[in-house]
């Protein structure tokens, strides 16, 4: 196997901000790697999901020429292992595993439908699928090429999803719907009817407003491509927003906070991928996000991009961001890690 192109980058970007009642955070980009596995059959690409496994990472493509999704494994050294067809999965946009409940979940986006399913794998039995969402594209909450892309389990085992753009076809919207599905511990499942709706502040045209002739559509404009809860949290989650202006992608990582008694989330920008000082680095179509192993007590965030099966024009980028947490003590204004 040929070795992929690899870049180790210095930690040049760290954004700090205060959140009332919460510990401030910072992120720094520590590693950038371009995954190149053209020798794989099927061709490596279209990666839209990354999830931690016992000894590495699971990567899933959204689709291939045969309409199926393919599964690729990364070991802890980030070497790509041979591909296999993902059983019974197609057009995957996000795949999550909950080790506490044994339930897996995935979102998909095909040409005509988008949806959210949960899966239970039982020993010597066929997998059990439950449908939480199944909508026609375009629909009330979706537009052409914009369905459900974001999915996350919280520490309390609730399952969260976000629509990519919320169904608007212009720049007038200022919010996006999120859903929280409660886990029924007695039935050991989620119910399609047992969810709470939340409102997330969102600008669909954040990168297109100043572009002459740019209009929001299935390709141009902003969208939420992934969500992920902070380790051990049920009320703070990272939200990956990815905006395309017709020529360049603009990607920002936000921290959304769920407030007791409110169904409206607040958010703070925590990392802007386009304002990196790394020469030549331009974020591609970032779609997947998960936590890896901690490094010296710091959580490490992994992100992966979807090259849309256009090698030479787009890249499958794998990024590592290290998160740092600081606490400010009343008797000591100096910030101390942990």
Number of C-alpha atoms within 10 A of each C-alpha: 10 10 10 14 10 13 11 10 12 12 16 11 18 18 13 15 12 10 13 7 6 11 13 17 18 17 22 21 23 17 17 20 19 16 21 20 20 12 11 15 10 16 15 24 29 27 30 31 32 29 21 19 15 8 11 17 21 18 26 30 28 27 24 18 8 8 12 18 25 26 22 21 22 18 14 14 8 14 15 22 14 15 17 14 15 15 10 8 19 23 24 28 32 32 25 22 18 16 9 9 13 12 19 17 22 25 28 24 25 19 13 13 19 26 21 25 18 22 17 17 13 10 7 6 8 9 13 11 14 16 14 18 14 16 17 18 21 18 17 11 19 23 20 17 19 26 33 31 30 30 27 27 23 20 16 13 20 18 21 22 25 27 24 26 29 24 20 17 17 12 17 10 16 12 17 22 19 22 18 18 21 19 18 13 10 6 8 11 16 22 16 14 10 13 18 12 15 17 17 21 15 19 19 30 25 17 21 20 15 10 11 7 7 16 18 19 19 17 15 20 27 27 29 26 30 30 28 26 23 19 12 10 13 16 16 21 22 21 25 23 23 25 24 22 21 15 7 15 20 23 26 19 20 19 22 22 20 17 12 8 6 9 14 19 18 15 19 15 15 20 23 17 19 15 13 18 12 16 6 7 12 15 21 21 26 28 26 28 30 22 21 19 14 12 10 6 12 14 19 21 21 22 22 26 26 22 22 19 19 12 14 7 8 16 24 26 20 20 20 21 23 21 19 18 17 16 16 14 10 7 6 9 9 10 12 11 10 11
